[in-house]
Amino acid sequence: MKCVICKQGETRPGKATVTLERNGMTLVVKNVPARVCANCGEEYVDEKTTSRLLKEAEEAARAGVQVDIREYIAA
């Protein structure tokens, strides 16, 4: 797919680091599967992966986590 940010590059399979913040909680997830623009580096995470990340963030917030850094593990 063509990058919607730079409108020049094509995206390729890659990895991203996703940071989610909510009410003082910060969750960083490394090595998330994504499409990455070869031109500008913009990262696109698909809907299924995004849903999973948001669920993890919600669980972390409920557990009282303030800061956490995790590795993405494919289900």
MIDO-113945 format. One record per atom (N, C-alpha, C, CB): atom name; chain; residue in one letter; x, y, z. Coordinates in nm, 2 decimals, always signed. Each point is the difference from the previous one (the first is absolute). Glycine has a CB too. Layout:
N
+------+------+------+--------+--------+--------+
: site : unit : code :      X :      Y :      Z :
+------+------+------+--------+--------+--------+
:   CA :    A :    a :      X :      Y :      Z :
...
+------+------+------+--------+--------+--------+
This chain:
75
+------+------+------+--------+--------+--------+
: site : unit : code :      X :      Y :      Z :
+------+------+------+--------+--------+--------+
:    N :    A :    m :  +0.08 :  -0.12 :  +0.00 :
:   CA :    A :    m :  -0.08 :  +0.12 :  +0.00 :
:    C :    A :    m :  +0.09 :  +0.12 :  +0.00 :
:   CB :    A :    m :  -0.19 :  -0.12 :  +0.12 :
:    N :    A :    k :  +0.14 :  +0.23 :  -0.18 :
:   CA :    A :    k :  +0.07 :  +0.13 :  +0.00 :
:    C :    A :    k :  -0.02 :  +0.07 :  +0.13 :
:   CB :    A :    k :  -0.02 :  +0.01 :  -0.25 :
:    N :    A :    c :  +0.13 :  +0.05 :  +0.30 :
:   CA :    A :    c :  +0.00 :  +0.07 :  +0.13 :
:    C :    A :    c :  -0.10 :  +0.12 :  -0.01 :
:   CB :    A :    c :  +0.24 :  -0.08 :  +0.05 :
:    N :    A :    v :  -0.32 :  +0.09 :  +0.05 :
:   CA :    A :    v :  -0.10 :  +0.12 :  +0.00 :
:    C :    A :    v :  +0.07 :  +0.12 :  +0.06 :
:   CB :    A :    v :  -0.19 :  -0.16 :  +0.02 :
:    N :    A :    i :  +0.30 :  +0.15 :  +0.04 :
:   CA :    A :    i :  +0.07 :  +0.11 :  +0.06 :
:    C :    A :    i :  +0.09 :  +0.07 :  -0.11 :
:   CB :    A :    i :  +0.00 :  -0.11 :  +0.23 :
:    N :    A :    c :  +0.09 :  +0.04 :  -0.28 :
:   CA :    A :    c :  +0.09 :  +0.07 :  -0.10 :
:    C :    A :    c :  -0.05 :  -0.01 :  -0.14 :
:   CB :    A :    c :  +0.19 :  -0.06 :  +0.15 :
:    N :    A :    k :  -0.28 :  -0.03 :  -0.18 :
:   CA :    A :    k :  -0.06 :  -0.03 :  -0.13 :
:    C :    A :    k :  +0.10 :  -0.04 :  -0.11 :
:   CB :    A :    k :  -0.17 :  +0.17 :  +0.07 :
:    N :    A :    q :  +0.29 :  -0.21 :  -0.02 :
:   CA :    A :    q :  +0.11 :  -0.04 :  -0.10 :
:    C :    A :    q :  +0.03 :  -0.14 :  +0.01 :
:   CB :    A :    q :  +0.09 :  +0.23 :  +0.01 :
:    N :    A :    g :  -0.07 :  -0.28 :  +0.11 :
:   CA :    A :    g :  +0.06 :  -0.13 :  +0.03 :
:    C :    A :    g :  -0.11 :  -0.11 :  +0.00 :
:   CB :    A :    g :  +0.18 :  +0.10 :  +0.12 :
:    N :    A :    e :  -0.14 :  -0.22 :  -0.14 :
:   CA :    A :    e :  -0.08 :  -0.12 :  +0.02 :
:    C :    A :    e :  +0.03 :  -0.06 :  +0.13 :
:   CB :    A :    e :  -0.01 :  -0.04 :  -0.25 :
:    N :    A :    t :  -0.09 :  -0.02 :  +0.32 :
:   CA :    A :    t :  +0.02 :  -0.06 :  +0.12 :
:    C :    A :    t :  +0.05 :  -0.15 :  -0.02 :
:   CB :    A :    t :  -0.17 :  +0.15 :  +0.11 :
:    N :    A :    r :  +0.25 :  -0.19 :  -0.01 :
:   CA :    A :    r :  +0.05 :  -0.14 :  +0.00 :
:    C :    A :    r :  -0.02 :  -0.06 :  +0.14 :
:   CB :    A :    r :  +0.17 :  +0.06 :  -0.19 :
:    N :    A :    p :  -0.17 :  -0.19 :  +0.20 :
:   CA :    A :    p :  -0.01 :  -0.06 :  +0.13 :
:    C :    A :    p :  +0.12 :  +0.03 :  +0.08 :
:   CB :    A :    p :  -0.13 :  -0.19 :  -0.09 :
:    N :    A :    g :  +0.10 :  +0.22 :  +0.22 :
:   CA :    A :    g :  +0.11 :  +0.04 :  +0.09 :
:    C :    A :    g :  -0.04 :  -0.01 :  +0.14 :
:   CB :    A :    g :  +0.09 :  +0.15 :  -0.17 :
:    N :    A :    k :  -0.03 :  -0.08 :  +0.26 :
:   CA :    A :    k :  -0.03 :  +0.00 :  +0.14 :
:    C :    A :    k :  +0.00 :  +0.15 :  +0.05 :
:   CB :    A :    k :  +0.11 :  -0.23 :  +0.04 :
:    N :    A :    a :  -0.20 :  +0.25 :  +0.07 :
:   CA :    A :    a :  -0.01 :  +0.13 :  +0.05 :
:    C :    A :    a :  +0.00 :  -0.01 :  +0.15 :
:   CB :    A :    a :  -0.14 :  +0.07 :  -0.19 :
:    N :    A :    t :  +0.17 :  +0.04 :  +0.26 :
:   CA :    A :    t :  -0.01 :  +0.02 :  +0.14 :
:    C :    A :    t :  -0.12 :  +0.09 :  +0.02 :
:   CB :    A :    t :  +0.26 :  -0.03 :  +0.04 :
:    N :    A :    v :  -0.35 :  -0.02 :  +0.04 :
:   CA :    A :    v :  -0.13 :  +0.07 :  +0.02 :
:    C :    A :    v :  +0.00 :  +0.05 :  +0.15 :
:   CB :    A :    v :  -0.12 :  -0.14 :  -0.18 :
:    N :    A :    t :  +0.09 :  +0.26 :  +0.20 :
:   CA :    A :    t :  -0.01 :  +0.06 :  +0.13 :
:    C :    A :    t :  -0.14 :  +0.04 :  +0.02 :
:   CB :    A :    t :  +0.24 :  +0.08 :  +0.00 :
:    N :    A :    l :  -0.30 :  -0.13 :  +0.11 :
:   CA :    A :    l :  -0.14 :  +0.04 :  +0.04 :
:    C :    A :    l :  +0.00 :  +0.06 :  +0.13 :
:   CB :    A :    l :  -0.09 :  -0.19 :  -0.13 :
:    N :    A :    e :  +0.02 :  +0.31 :  +0.14 :
:   CA :    A :    e :  -0.01 :  +0.07 :  +0.13 :
:    C :    A :    e :  -0.14 :  +0.03 :  +0.03 :
:   CB :    A :    e :  +0.22 :  +0.11 :  -0.04 :
:    N :    A :    r :  -0.25 :  -0.13 :  +0.17 :
:   CA :    A :    r :  -0.14 :  +0.02 :  +0.05 :
:    C :    A :    r :  +0.00 :  +0.03 :  +0.15 :
:   CB :    A :    r :  -0.09 :  -0.15 :  -0.19 :
:    N :    A :    n :  +0.03 :  +0.26 :  +0.23 :
:   CA :    A :    n :  -0.01 :  +0.03 :  +0.14 :
:    C :    A :    n :  +0.12 :  -0.02 :  +0.08 :
:   CB :    A :    n :  -0.24 :  -0.05 :  -0.02 :
:    N :    A :    g :  +0.36 :  +0.09 :  -0.03 :
:   CA :    A :    g :  +0.12 :  -0.01 :  +0.07 :
:    C :    A :    g :  +0.07 :  -0.13 :  -0.01 :
:   CB :    A :    g :  -0.09 :  +0.15 :  +0.16 :
:    N :    A :    m :  +0.03 :  -0.24 :  -0.24 :
:   CA :    A :    m :  +0.07 :  -0.13 :  -0.03 :
:    C :    A :    m :  +0.06 :  +0.00 :  -0.13 :
:   CB :    A :    m :  -0.17 :  -0.12 :  +0.14 :
:    N :    A :    t :  +0.29 :  +0.06 :  -0.15 :
:   CA :    A :    t :  +0.07 :  +0.00 :  -0.13 :
:    C :    A :    t :  +0.04 :  -0.15 :  -0.03 :
:   CB :    A :    t :  +0.09 :  +0.24 :  +0.03 :
:    N :    A :    l :  -0.13 :  -0.29 :  -0.14 :
:   CA :    A :    l :  +0.03 :  -0.14 :  -0.04 :
:    C :    A :    l :  +0.07 :  +0.01 :  -0.14 :
:   CB :    A :    l :  -0.20 :  -0.09 :  +0.13 :
:    N :    A :    v :  +0.32 :  +0.03 :  -0.13 :
:   CA :    A :    v :  +0.08 :  +0.00 :  -0.12 :
:    C :    A :    v :  +0.01 :  -0.15 :  -0.04 :
:   CB :    A :    v :  +0.14 :  +0.21 :  +0.06 :
:    N :    A :    v :  -0.17 :  -0.23 :  -0.19 :
:   CA :    A :    v :  +0.00 :  -0.14 :  -0.05 :
:    C :    A :    v :  +0.10 :  +0.00 :  -0.12 :
:   CB :    A :    v :  -0.24 :  -0.05 :  +0.08 :
:    N :    A :    k :  +0.34 :  -0.03 :  -0.07 :
:   CA :    A :    k :  +0.10 :  +0.00 :  -0.11 :
:    C :    A :    k :  -0.03 :  -0.12 :  -0.10 :
:   CB :    A :    k :  +0.17 :  +0.10 :  +0.16 :
:    N :    A :    n :  -0.11 :  -0.09 :  -0.28 :
:   CA :    A :    n :  -0.01 :  -0.10 :  -0.10 :
:    C :    A :    n :  -0.14 :  -0.04 :  -0.04 :
:   CB :    A :    n :  +0.21 :  -0.08 :  +0.08 :
:    N :    A :    v :  -0.30 :  +0.18 :  -0.09 :
:   CA :    A :    v :  -0.13 :  -0.02 :  -0.05 :
:    C :    A :    v :  +0.00 :  -0.01 :  -0.15 :
:   CB :    A :    v :  -0.10 :  +0.13 :  +0.20 :
:    N :    A :    p :  +0.03 :  -0.23 :  -0.25 :
:   CA :    A :    p :  +0.00 :  -0.01 :  -0.15 :
:    C :    A :    p :  -0.08 :  +0.11 :  -0.06 :
:   CB :    A :    p :  +0.01 :  -0.25 :  +0.02 :
:    N :    A :    a :  +0.05 :  +0.31 :  -0.12 :
:   CA :    A :    a :  -0.06 :  +0.12 :  -0.07 :
:    C :    A :    a :  +0.05 :  +0.01 :  -0.14 :
:   CB :    A :    a :  +0.00 :  +0.12 :  +0.22 :
:    N :    A :    r :  -0.07 :  -0.03 :  -0.29 :
:   CA :    A :    r :  +0.05 :  +0.03 :  -0.14 :
:    C :    A :    r :  +0.07 :  +0.13 :  +0.02 :
:   CB :    A :    r :  -0.20 :  -0.11 :  -0.12 :
:    N :    A :    v :  +0.32 :  +0.12 :  +0.06 :
:   CA :    A :    v :  +0.09 :  +0.12 :  +0.02 :
:    C :    A :    v :  +0.03 :  +0.06 :  -0.13 :
:   CB :    A :    v :  +0.10 :  -0.10 :  +0.21 :
:    N :    A :    c :  -0.12 :  +0.23 :  -0.22 :
:   CA :    A :    c :  +0.03 :  +0.07 :  -0.13 :
:    C :    A :    c :  +0.15 :  +0.00 :  -0.02 :
:   CB :    A :    c :  -0.20 :  +0.15 :  +0.03 :
:    N :    A :    a :  +0.24 :  -0.19 :  -0.15 :
:   CA :    A :    a :  +0.14 :  +0.00 :  -0.04 :
:    C :    A :    a :  +0.06 :  +0.14 :  -0.02 :
:   CB :    A :    a :  -0.04 :  -0.22 :  -0.11 :
:    N :    A :    n :  -0.05 :  +0.32 :  +0.09 :
:   CA :    A :    n :  +0.05 :  +0.13 :  -0.02 :
:    C :    A :    n :  +0.01 :  +0.08 :  +0.13 :
:   CB :    A :    n :  -0.10 :  -0.01 :  -0.23 :
:    N :    A :    c :  +0.00 :  +0.02 :  +0.31 :
:   CA :    A :    c :  +0.00 :  +0.09 :  +0.12 :
:    C :    A :    c :  +0.00 :  -0.08 :  +0.13 :
:   CB :    A :    c :  -0.12 :  +0.17 :  -0.14 :
:    N :    A :    g :  +0.10 :  -0.30 :  +0.14 :
:   CA :    A :    g :  +0.00 :  -0.08 :  +0.12 :
:    C :    A :    g :  -0.13 :  +0.00 :  +0.08 :
:   CB :    A :    g :  +0.24 :  +0.06 :  +0.01 :
:    N :    A :    e :  -0.34 :  +0.00 :  -0.06 :
:   CA :    A :    e :  -0.13 :  -0.01 :  +0.07 :
:    C :    A :    e :  -0.05 :  -0.14 :  +0.01 :
:   CB :    A :    e :  -0.06 :  +0.22 :  -0.09 :
:    N :    A :    e :  +0.01 :  -0.25 :  +0.21 :
:   CA :    A :    e :  -0.04 :  -0.14 :  +0.03 :
:    C :    A :    e :  -0.15 :  -0.01 :  +0.01 :
:   CB :    A :    e :  +0.21 :  -0.03 :  +0.13 :
:    N :    A :    y :  -0.26 :  -0.08 :  -0.19 :
:   CA :    A :    y :  -0.14 :  -0.03 :  +0.00 :
:    C :    A :    y :  -0.03 :  -0.14 :  +0.06 :
:   CB :    A :    y :  -0.03 :  +0.14 :  -0.20 :
:    N :    A :    v :  -0.05 :  -0.14 :  +0.31 :
:   CA :    A :    v :  -0.03 :  -0.12 :  +0.07 :
:    C :    A :    v :  -0.14 :  -0.04 :  -0.04 :
:   CB :    A :    v :  +0.15 :  +0.05 :  +0.20 :
:    N :    A :    d :  -0.18 :  -0.18 :  -0.23 :
:   CA :    A :    d :  -0.13 :  -0.04 :  -0.05 :
:    C :    A :    d :  -0.10 :  +0.00 :  +0.12 :
:   CB :    A :    d :  +0.11 :  -0.14 :  -0.18 :
:    N :    A :    e :  -0.24 :  +0.13 :  +0.14 :
:   CA :    A :    e :  -0.11 :  +0.01 :  +0.10 :
:    C :    A :    e :  +0.01 :  -0.11 :  +0.11 :
:   CB :    A :    e :  -0.14 :  +0.10 :  -0.19 :
:    N :    A :    k :  +0.17 :  -0.22 :  +0.15 :
:   CA :    A :    k :  +0.00 :  -0.11 :  +0.09 :
:    C :    A :    k :  +0.11 :  +0.02 :  +0.11 :
:   CB :    A :    k :  -0.09 :  -0.16 :  -0.18 :
:    N :    A :    t :  +0.21 :  +0.20 :  +0.13 :
:   CA :    A :    t :  +0.11 :  +0.02 :  +0.09 :
:    C :    A :    t :  -0.03 :  +0.12 :  +0.09 :
:   CB :    A :    t :  +0.16 :  -0.09 :  -0.17 :
:    N :    A :    t :  -0.22 :  +0.20 :  +0.12 :
:   CA :    A :    t :  -0.04 :  +0.12 :  +0.08 :
:    C :    A :    t :  -0.09 :  -0.04 :  +0.11 :
:   CB :    A :    t :  +0.03 :  +0.15 :  -0.20 :
:    N :    A :    s :  -0.13 :  -0.23 :  +0.16 :
:   CA :    A :    s :  -0.10 :  -0.04 :  +0.10 :
:    C :    A :    s :  +0.07 :  -0.08 :  +0.11 :
:   CB :    A :    s :  -0.18 :  -0.01 :  -0.18 :
:    N :    A :    r :  +0.27 :  -0.08 :  +0.15 :
:   CA :    A :    r :  +0.07 :  -0.07 :  +0.10 :
:    C :    A :    r :  +0.08 :  +0.09 :  +0.09 :
:   CB :    A :    r :  +0.01 :  -0.20 :  -0.15 :
:    N :    A :    l :  +0.06 :  +0.30 :  +0.09 :
:   CA :    A :    l :  +0.08 :  +0.09 :  +0.08 :
:    C :    A :    l :  -0.08 :  +0.08 :  +0.09 :
:   CB :    A :    l :  +0.16 :  +0.01 :  -0.18 :
:    N :    A :    l :  -0.28 :  +0.04 :  +0.14 :
:   CA :    A :    l :  -0.09 :  +0.08 :  +0.08 :
:    C :    A :    l :  -0.05 :  -0.09 :  +0.12 :
:   CB :    A :    l :  -0.06 :  +0.14 :  -0.20 :
:    N :    A :    k :  +0.03 :  -0.27 :  +0.17 :
:   CA :    A :    k :  -0.04 :  -0.09 :  +0.11 :
:    C :    A :    k :  +0.11 :  -0.01 :  +0.10 :
:   CB :    A :    k :  -0.15 :  -0.12 :  -0.16 :
:    N :    A :    e :  +0.27 :  +0.10 :  +0.12 :
:   CA :    A :    e :  +0.11 :  -0.01 :  +0.09 :
:    C :    A :    e :  +0.02 :  +0.12 :  +0.09 :
:   CB :    A :    e :  +0.11 :  -0.15 :  -0.16 :
:    N :    A :    a :  -0.13 :  +0.27 :  +0.09 :
:   CA :    A :    a :  +0.01 :  +0.13 :  +0.07 :
:    C :    A :    a :  -0.11 :  +0.01 :  +0.11 :
:   CB :    A :    a :  +0.11 :  +0.10 :  -0.20 :
:    N :    A :    e :  -0.23 :  -0.14 :  +0.16 :
:   CA :    A :    e :  -0.11 :  +0.01 :  +0.10 :
:    C :    A :    e :  +0.03 :  -0.09 :  +0.12 :
:   CB :    A :    e :  -0.16 :  +0.04 :  -0.19 :
:    N :    A :    e :  +0.21 :  -0.16 :  +0.16 :
:   CA :    A :    e :  +0.03 :  -0.10 :  +0.11 :
:    C :    A :    e :  +0.11 :  +0.06 :  +0.09 :
:   CB :    A :    e :  -0.07 :  -0.19 :  -0.14 :
:    N :    A :    a :  +0.17 :  +0.25 :  +0.08 :
:   CA :    A :    a :  +0.11 :  +0.06 :  +0.08 :
:    C :    A :    a :  -0.05 :  +0.11 :  +0.08 :
:   CB :    A :    a :  +0.16 :  -0.06 :  -0.18 :
:    N :    A :    a :  -0.24 :  +0.15 :  +0.13 :
:   CA :    A :    a :  -0.06 :  +0.11 :  +0.08 :
:    C :    A :    a :  -0.08 :  -0.05 :  +0.11 :
:   CB :    A :    a :  -0.01 :  +0.14 :  -0.20 :
:    N :    A :    r :  -0.07 :  -0.25 :  +0.18 :
:   CA :    A :    r :  -0.08 :  -0.05 :  +0.11 :
:    C :    A :    r :  +0.09 :  -0.06 :  +0.11 :
:   CB :    A :    r :  -0.19 :  -0.05 :  -0.16 :
:    N :    A :    a :  +0.31 :  -0.01 :  +0.12 :
:   CA :    A :    a :  +0.09 :  -0.06 :  +0.10 :
:    C :    A :    a :  +0.08 :  +0.11 :  +0.07 :
:   CB :    A :    a :  +0.01 :  -0.20 :  -0.14 :
:    N :    A :    g :  -0.03 :  +0.33 :  +0.11 :
:   CA :    A :    g :  +0.08 :  +0.10 :  +0.06 :
:    C :    A :    g :  +0.14 :  +0.03 :  -0.05 :
:   CB :    A :    g :  -0.14 :  -0.06 :  +0.20 :
:    N :    A :    v :  +0.17 :  +0.01 :  -0.32 :
:   CA :    A :    v :  +0.13 :  +0.02 :  -0.06 :
:    C :    A :    v :  +0.01 :  +0.15 :  -0.03 :
:   CB :    A :    v :  +0.01 :  -0.23 :  -0.10 :
:    N :    A :    q :  +0.11 :  +0.28 :  +0.13 :
:   CA :    A :    q :  +0.03 :  +0.14 :  -0.03 :
:    C :    A :    q :  +0.09 :  +0.01 :  -0.13 :
:   CB :    A :    q :  -0.02 :  +0.06 :  +0.24 :
:    N :    A :    v :  +0.12 :  -0.14 :  -0.24 :
:   CA :    A :    v :  +0.09 :  -0.01 :  -0.12 :
:    C :    A :    v :  +0.04 :  -0.14 :  -0.02 :
:   CB :    A :    v :  +0.09 :  +0.23 :  +0.04 :
:    N :    A :    d :  -0.10 :  -0.28 :  -0.17 :
:   CA :    A :    d :  +0.03 :  -0.14 :  -0.03 :
:    C :    A :    d :  +0.06 :  +0.00 :  -0.14 :
:   CB :    A :    d :  -0.18 :  -0.09 :  +0.16 :
:    N :    A :    i :  +0.28 :  +0.01 :  -0.18 :
:   CA :    A :    i :  +0.06 :  -0.02 :  -0.13 :
:    C :    A :    i :  -0.01 :  -0.15 :  -0.03 :
:   CB :    A :    i :  +0.16 :  +0.20 :  +0.01 :
:    N :    A :    r :  -0.23 :  -0.23 :  -0.12 :
:   CA :    A :    r :  -0.02 :  -0.14 :  -0.03 :
:    C :    A :    r :  +0.04 :  -0.04 :  -0.15 :
:   CB :    A :    r :  -0.19 :  +0.00 :  +0.16 :
:    N :    A :    e :  +0.22 :  -0.12 :  -0.18 :
:   CA :    A :    e :  +0.03 :  -0.05 :  -0.13 :
:    C :    A :    e :  -0.13 :  -0.06 :  -0.06 :
:   CB :    A :    e :  +0.24 :  -0.05 :  +0.06 :
:    N :    A :    y :  -0.28 :  +0.08 :  -0.18 :
:   CA :    A :    y :  -0.12 :  -0.05 :  -0.07 :
:    C :    A :    y :  +0.03 :  -0.15 :  -0.03 :
:   CB :    A :    y :  -0.06 :  +0.22 :  -0.10 :
:    N :    A :    i :  -0.03 :  -0.31 :  +0.15 :
:   CA :    A :    i :  +0.00 :  -0.14 :  -0.03 :
:    C :    A :    i :  -0.12 :  -0.04 :  -0.08 :
:   CB :    A :    i :  +0.13 :  -0.04 :  +0.22 :
:    N :    A :    a :  -0.11 :  -0.01 :  -0.34 :
:   CA :    A :    a :  -0.11 :  -0.04 :  -0.08 :
:    C :    A :    a :  -0.08 :  -0.11 :  +0.06 :
:   CB :    A :    a :  +0.14 :  +0.06 :  -0.20 :
:    N :    A :    a :  -0.27 :  -0.04 :  +0.19 :
:   CA :    A :    a :  -0.10 :  -0.10 :  +0.06 :
:    C :    A :    a :  +0.00 :  -0.13 :  -0.08 :
:   CB :    A :    a :  -0.13 :  +0.19 :  +0.09 :
+------+------+------+--------+--------+--------+
